[in-house]
Amino acid sequence: MDFLNGGELFYHLRREQRFSEVRAQFYAAEMLLALECLHWNGVIYRDLKPENVLLDSEGHIKLTDFGLSKITTNDLTYTFCGTPEYLAPEIVRGEGYGKEVDFWALGLMIYEMLSGINPFKLRNKNKFQRL
């Protein structure tokens, strides 16, 4: 993996609380392009979160940690995995899902970059249950 001296998006977001609309739009566009590339190649990422987005020296993003990613055809998958605050409803309900779960997480990332909070942040992860 390339050396990415810009650090985690998580670090910058926690330090600055929230980003300007222009900066959030830039990061969101780059995440969208990364997801489109993965989806075009049959990969569902399934773990988009600020900790898995790294910045290079010029401020461009790279996705990391493909441990939960899955190569798939157009079939649905049913694996319950991901970070609880970023899980799409169909994963939580145990329904089949596809690449669209990455767009749910992207929407949460955009919300978090603009507001500084994740609307589904769990204070006690032991309370997390499937619906």
C-alpha distance (Angstrom), angle and dihedral (degrees) to the residues before:
residue distance angle dihedral
M1 . . .
D2 3.78 . .
F3 3.77 119.2 .
L4 3.81 107.5 -102.4
N5 3.77 108.9 -166.6
G6 3.80 95.2 179.5
G7 3.80 91.4 81.1
E8 3.79 130.1 -145.1
L9 3.77 122.0 -30.6
F10 3.81 84.0 -132.0
Y11 3.82 91.1 64.2
H12 3.81 93.4 51.1
L13 3.79 93.6 44.7
R14 3.81 93.3 50.6
R15 3.80 92.0 45.7
E16 3.82 95.1 48.3
Q17 3.84 97.7 31.4
R18 3.82 92.0 -141.7
F19 3.78 140.4 5.1
S20 3.79 131.7 -121.3
E21 3.79 115.9 -100.0
V22 3.80 90.5 -107.9
R23 3.80 93.4 52.0
A24 3.83 93.2 44.5
Q25 3.80 89.4 48.3
F26 3.81 90.9 51.9
Y27 3.81 93.5 50.7
A28 3.80 92.1 43.1
A29 3.81 91.4 51.8
E30 3.79 91.6 50.7
M31 3.83 91.8 47.2
L32 3.80 89.3 49.7
L33 3.80 90.9 52.2
A34 3.81 90.8 49.1
L35 3.81 91.6 49.6
E36 3.81 91.5 47.1
C37 3.81 89.6 53.2
L38 3.80 91.4 50.0
H39 3.81 93.0 45.8
W40 3.81 91.7 47.4
N41 3.81 86.4 56.5
G42 3.81 93.4 48.4
V43 3.82 97.9 -103.0
I44 3.80 126.2 134.9
Y45 3.81 107.1 -158.0
R46 3.85 97.8 -160.4
D47 3.82 97.9 -179.9
L48 3.79 108.7 68.2
K49 3.80 108.4 155.5
P50 3.82 135.5 132.0
E51 3.81 92.6 -95.1
N52 3.82 90.8 59.9
V53 3.80 95.9 51.5
L54 3.80 114.7 84.5
L55 3.80 127.8 -171.3
D56 3.77 126.1 -139.3
S57 3.81 124.6 -143.8
E58 3.82 91.3 -83.9
G59 3.81 94.8 49.1
H60 3.80 97.9 -103.7
I61 3.80 117.8 138.7
K62 3.77 133.0 -121.0
L63 3.78 125.5 -172.2
T64 3.79 116.7 -128.9
D65 3.79 138.4 -177.5
F66 3.78 106.7 52.3
G67 3.80 92.4 178.8
L68 3.81 93.3 117.0
S69 3.81 96.1 38.1
K70 3.77 119.4 116.3
I71 3.77 132.4 -156.7
T72 3.77 106.7 -137.6
T73 3.75 143.8 165.6
N74 3.78 118.6 -137.9
D75 3.81 89.0 -68.0
L76 3.76 120.8 113.4
T77 3.78 121.5 -108.1
Y78 3.79 126.3 -147.5
T79 3.81 105.0 -165.6
F80 3.79 113.7 134.7
C81 3.81 103.3 -137.6
G82 3.77 142.2 125.5
T83 3.77 138.7 74.9
P84 3.82 109.8 -47.8
E85 3.83 96.4 -130.0
Y86 3.80 91.4 54.7
L87 3.82 101.4 41.3
A88 3.78 118.2 124.7
P89 3.82 115.8 -125.2
E90 3.80 93.2 -111.6
I91 3.82 90.5 58.7
V92 3.81 91.7 49.2
R93 3.81 91.5 48.5
G94 3.81 91.4 49.6
E95 3.78 93.2 -118.0
G96 3.75 124.0 142.8
Y97 3.78 115.0 -89.4
G98 3.77 142.4 179.4
K99 3.78 139.5 -169.5
E100 3.81 92.9 -42.5
V101 3.81 90.5 82.1
D102 3.81 87.7 72.7
F103 3.81 89.8 58.8
W104 3.82 90.3 52.3
A105 3.81 88.8 55.5
L106 3.81 90.6 45.6
G107 3.81 89.6 54.1
L108 3.79 89.8 52.0
M109 3.79 90.3 48.4
I110 3.81 90.8 52.7
Y111 3.80 90.8 48.6
E112 3.79 91.0 48.8
M113 3.81 93.8 47.5
L114 3.81 91.1 52.1
S115 3.80 100.5 39.2
G116 3.79 102.5 28.0
I117 3.81 93.2 -127.4
N118 3.77 138.0 84.4
P119 3.82 108.9 -132.2
F120 3.79 90.9 -145.5
K121 3.79 98.9 45.5
L122 3.78 108.5 147.9
R123 3.77 117.1 -141.5
N124 3.78 91.8 -167.3
K125 3.80 114.0 28.6
N126 3.81 89.9 -168.6
K127 3.80 87.8 72.0
F128 3.81 92.1 59.4
Q129 3.78 111.4 116.1
R130 3.75 136.1 166.3
L131 3.78 113.0 -99.2
